[in-house]
Amino acid sequence: MIDNLFLLAICAFGWGLSLTTYRLFARKHKWPMGSLHADLPAVPILLGLFALTIGLLFAAERGAYDGGWIIVLCGILFAIFWTGFLRVGSQISLILAPLAAALLLIGWLPVILGYEQPRWAHSRPVDLIKRSPSVPSGPNL
């Protein structure tokens, strides 16, 4: 149930929601805003809506039984944490939200087109790390 695309969907949804709503909270609580949020608010909102939509579409395609509701719930909690506690939603999310959405699309697109899903997309993050044994197998002579 938890694979790399699942985690990317949570991140895309959370960062997208954070980007979309950051200006609203920043003006209300007098938090600092980056120049893009202050001068051209449509750009961060559109980037956020793009990432939010991709994450939501992936959650809908996955369905409630395979964790779709968990993606939405964890994405909302992630956005609350990212915006409210860290207050970094204005700048770094401009890069991270579209990046997470693009990686999610790259991993998900083969399934949509009927091809085989890449190995990195359906494996767990731990499975991709090649670990070497910490104890040597024999003495070094």
C-alpha positions as CSV (number, residue, x, y, z in Angstrom):
1,M,0.0,0.0,0.0
2,I,2.8,2.5,0.8
3,D,5.1,2.9,-2.1
4,N,7.0,5.7,-3.7
5,L,4.0,7.0,-5.8
6,F,1.9,7.0,-2.6
7,L,4.5,9.2,-0.8
8,L,4.9,11.5,-3.9
9,A,1.1,11.9,-4.0
10,I,1.0,12.9,-0.3
11,C,3.8,15.4,-0.9
12,A,2.3,16.8,-4.1
13,F,-1.1,17.2,-2.5
14,G,0.4,18.8,0.7
15,W,2.8,21.1,-1.0
16,G,0.1,22.1,-3.6
17,L,-2.4,22.9,-0.9
18,S,0.2,24.8,1.0
19,L,1.2,26.9,-2.0
20,T,-2.5,27.6,-2.9
21,T,-3.4,28.8,0.6
22,Y,-0.1,30.4,1.8
23,R,-0.9,33.9,0.7
24,L,-4.2,33.8,2.5
25,F,-2.6,32.8,5.8
26,A,0.4,35.1,5.3
27,R,-1.7,38.2,4.9
28,K,-4.0,37.3,7.8
29,H,-1.1,36.6,10.3
30,K,1.3,39.1,8.8
31,W,3.9,36.5,7.8
32,P,6.6,37.3,5.3
33,M,5.9,36.5,1.7
34,G,8.2,36.1,-1.2
35,S,8.2,38.5,-4.1
36,L,6.3,36.0,-6.3
37,H,3.5,35.6,-3.7
38,A,3.3,39.4,-3.2
39,D,3.6,40.6,-6.8
40,L,2.3,37.7,-9.0
41,P,0.0,35.6,-6.7
42,A,-1.5,33.8,-9.7
43,V,1.8,31.9,-10.4
44,P,2.1,30.2,-7.0
45,I,-1.7,29.5,-6.9
46,L,-1.6,27.9,-10.4
47,L,1.5,25.8,-9.5
48,G,-0.2,24.7,-6.3
49,L,-3.4,23.8,-8.0
50,F,-1.5,21.8,-10.6
51,A,0.3,19.8,-7.8
52,L,-2.9,19.5,-5.7
53,T,-4.9,18.2,-8.7
54,I,-2.3,15.6,-9.7
55,G,-2.2,14.3,-6.1
56,L,-5.9,14.3,-5.9
57,L,-6.3,12.5,-9.2
58,F,-3.8,9.8,-8.1
59,A,-5.7,9.4,-4.8
60,A,-9.0,9.0,-6.7
61,E,-7.5,6.5,-9.1
62,R,-6.1,4.5,-6.2
63,G,-9.5,4.4,-4.5
64,A,-10.5,4.3,-0.9
65,Y,-9.6,0.7,-0.5
66,D,-5.9,1.2,-1.6
67,G,-5.2,4.3,0.4
68,G,-6.8,7.2,-1.5
69,W,-8.4,8.7,1.6
70,I,-5.1,8.3,3.4
71,I,-3.4,10.3,0.7
72,V,-5.9,13.1,1.1
73,L,-5.8,13.1,4.9
74,C,-2.0,12.9,5.1
75,G,-1.7,15.6,2.4
76,I,-4.0,17.9,4.4
77,L,-2.0,17.2,7.6
78,F,1.3,17.8,5.8
79,A,0.0,21.1,4.4
80,I,-1.1,22.2,7.9
81,F,2.3,21.3,9.3
82,W,4.2,22.8,6.4
83,T,2.4,26.1,6.3
84,G,1.4,26.6,10.0
85,F,4.4,25.2,11.9
86,L,7.3,25.6,9.5
87,R,6.0,28.7,7.7
88,V,8.1,27.9,4.7
89,G,5.3,27.4,2.2
90,S,6.0,30.5,0.2
91,Q,9.4,29.8,-1.3
92,I,10.6,26.2,-1.2
93,S,7.2,24.9,-2.2
94,L,7.5,26.7,-5.5
95,I,10.1,24.1,-6.4
96,L,9.0,21.1,-4.4
97,A,5.3,21.0,-5.4
98,P,5.8,20.9,-9.2
99,L,8.7,18.6,-8.8
100,A,6.7,16.1,-6.7
101,A,3.8,16.4,-9.2
102,A,6.1,15.8,-12.1
103,L,7.8,12.8,-10.5
104,L,4.3,11.4,-9.7
105,L,3.3,11.8,-13.3
106,I,6.4,10.2,-14.6
107,G,5.9,7.1,-12.4
108,W,2.1,7.0,-12.9
109,L,2.0,7.7,-16.7
110,P,3.1,4.3,-17.9
111,V,0.2,2.7,-15.9
112,I,-2.2,5.2,-17.5
113,L,-0.9,4.4,-21.0
114,G,-1.0,0.6,-20.4
115,Y,2.7,0.0,-20.0
116,E,4.5,-1.7,-17.1
117,Q,5.1,0.4,-14.1
118,P,8.7,1.3,-13.4
119,R,10.4,-0.6,-10.6
120,W,11.1,2.5,-8.5
121,A,7.4,3.5,-8.6
122,H,5.9,0.5,-7.0
123,S,8.7,-0.4,-4.6
124,R,9.1,0.9,-1.1
125,P,11.8,3.5,-0.5
126,V,13.8,1.0,1.7
127,D,13.9,-1.5,-1.2
128,L,15.8,0.9,-3.4
129,I,18.7,1.3,-1.0
130,K,21.5,-1.3,-1.6
131,R,22.9,-2.2,1.8
132,S,26.2,-3.8,2.3
133,P,26.8,-6.1,5.3
134,S,28.5,-4.3,8.3
135,V,30.4,-7.4,9.3
136,P,33.1,-8.6,6.9
137,S,32.5,-12.1,5.6
138,G,36.1,-13.1,6.0
139,P,39.4,-11.9,7.4
140,N,41.5,-9.5,5.3
141,L,44.8,-11.2,4.7
